[in-house]
Every structure is written in C-alpha cells, then in structure tokens.
Amino acid sequence: MKTPMGFMGTYFDRDVILRLGRFARFTAWAALVVYGLEAGYNVFQSFSNAISGGYPVDSYLLVTTLSRLFQGVVIFVFLNVCGYGLLILLDIEDNTRRASRIGKKED
C-alpha cells in the first residue's frame, strides 16, 4: 500500500525528483570520465603513432583534444546545475509550504 504524501496538491513525487537529481549528477561524472578517457586515448594513440612512424606530433591534436575536453566539462557543469537546481526548487517549494502553514497557525 502506498503511503500518503503530505499535501495532495503537488504535481510531482518528491522521491522521483530526488532520484532524477541524483541520476543527473551521476551522469555528469560519468560523462566527464568518458570524455577524459577519450582524450587520453587520443593523445596516447597520436604519440605512439608519431613515435613508431618517425614523424612529429600533429599540433592540431592539441586543439581537437582540448575542444573535446571542453565539451565534456560543459556537459558536466550543465548536468550538475540541473541536478542541484532540482534540489533548490524542492527546497523553495518546501519552505513556501512551511511558511504558509506557520502563517495559518498565527491567524
């Protein structure tokens, strides 16, 4: 049997929002790790090919690797902002309801 929620006028389930925020923050770290591993692999592959082939390392590698790392950092920041933004919105909603209940008790 489902336990009743405090106020029935909400359009969301608090537990689902908390899980969604946690999932967004976990996905942010996973994306950052994947982009970092990809950049490391690209650098390793480029250097090993240059050493074994006897030619200089391509300077364009730095630009492309940094741009991919920048994309990963942007995704990381965006997903973290979304995850923590959901928590902030839940706090605002909870504080608004608490203030409303305290205001009704004083009347």
C-alpha positions as CSV (number, residue, x, y, z in Angstrom):
1,M,0.0,0.0,0.0
2,K,1.2,3.4,-0.9
3,T,1.9,5.8,2.0
4,P,0.1,9.1,1.7
5,M,2.0,12.2,0.8
6,G,1.7,15.2,3.0
7,F,-0.1,17.6,0.6
8,M,-2.1,16.3,-2.3
9,G,-1.9,19.5,-4.3
10,T,1.6,18.7,-5.7
11,Y,2.1,17.7,-9.3
12,F,5.2,15.7,-8.7
13,D,6.5,13.0,-6.5
14,R,9.3,14.2,-4.3
15,D,11.2,10.9,-4.3
16,V,11.2,10.8,-8.1
17,I,12.6,14.3,-8.3
18,L,15.3,13.4,-5.8
19,R,16.2,10.3,-7.9
20,L,16.3,12.4,-11.1
21,G,18.6,14.9,-9.5
22,R,20.9,12.1,-8.2
23,F,20.9,10.5,-11.7
24,A,21.8,13.8,-13.4
25,R,24.7,14.3,-11.0
26,F,25.9,10.7,-11.6
27,T,25.6,11.1,-15.3
28,A,27.6,14.3,-15.1
29,W,30.5,12.4,-13.5
30,A,30.2,9.5,-16.0
31,A,30.3,11.9,-19.0
32,L,33.4,13.7,-17.6
33,V,35.2,10.4,-17.1
34,V,34.3,9.2,-20.6
35,Y,35.4,12.5,-22.2
36,G,38.7,12.4,-20.2
37,L,39.4,8.8,-21.1
38,E,38.7,9.5,-24.8
39,A,41.1,12.5,-24.7
40,G,43.8,10.4,-23.0
41,Y,43.3,7.6,-25.6
42,N,43.6,10.1,-28.5
43,V,46.8,11.6,-27.1
44,F,48.3,8.1,-26.5
45,Q,47.4,7.0,-30.0
46,S,48.8,10.1,-31.6
47,F,52.0,10.0,-29.7
48,S,52.5,6.2,-30.2
49,N,51.8,6.6,-34.0
50,A,54.2,9.5,-34.2
51,I,57.0,7.7,-32.4
52,S,56.6,4.4,-34.4
53,G,56.2,6.3,-37.7
54,G,59.1,8.6,-37.1
55,Y,57.2,11.8,-37.8
56,P,56.4,14.8,-35.5
57,V,53.3,15.0,-33.4
58,D,50.4,16.9,-35.1
59,S,49.8,20.2,-33.4
60,Y,46.1,20.0,-34.4
61,L,45.8,17.2,-31.8
62,L,46.1,19.8,-29.0
63,V,43.2,21.8,-30.5
64,T,40.9,18.9,-31.0
65,T,41.7,17.2,-27.7
66,L,41.1,20.5,-25.7
67,S,37.8,21.1,-27.6
68,R,36.6,17.6,-26.7
69,L,37.6,18.1,-23.1
70,F,35.8,21.5,-23.1
71,Q,32.7,19.8,-24.4
72,G,32.9,17.2,-21.5
73,V,33.3,20.0,-18.9
74,V,30.4,21.9,-20.3
75,I,28.2,18.8,-20.1
76,F,29.5,18.1,-16.6
77,V,28.6,21.6,-15.4
78,F,25.2,21.6,-17.2
79,L,24.1,18.3,-15.7
80,N,25.3,19.3,-12.2
81,V,23.4,22.6,-12.4
82,C,20.3,20.6,-13.4
83,G,20.7,18.1,-10.6
84,Y,21.3,20.8,-7.9
85,G,18.7,23.1,-9.4
86,L,16.1,20.4,-8.8
87,L,17.1,20.3,-5.2
88,I,17.0,24.1,-4.9
89,L,13.5,24.1,-6.4
90,L,12.3,21.4,-4.0
91,D,13.7,23.4,-1.0
92,I,11.9,26.5,-2.3
93,E,8.7,24.6,-2.6
94,D,9.1,23.1,0.9
95,N,10.0,26.4,2.5
96,T,7.0,28.1,0.9
97,R,4.6,25.4,2.2
98,R,6.2,25.6,5.7
99,A,5.8,29.4,5.7
100,S,2.2,29.1,4.6
101,R,1.4,26.6,7.5
102,I,3.1,28.9,10.0
103,G,1.2,31.9,8.7
104,K,-2.1,30.0,9.1
105,K,-1.3,28.9,12.7
106,E,-0.7,32.6,13.7
107,D,-4.1,33.7,12.4
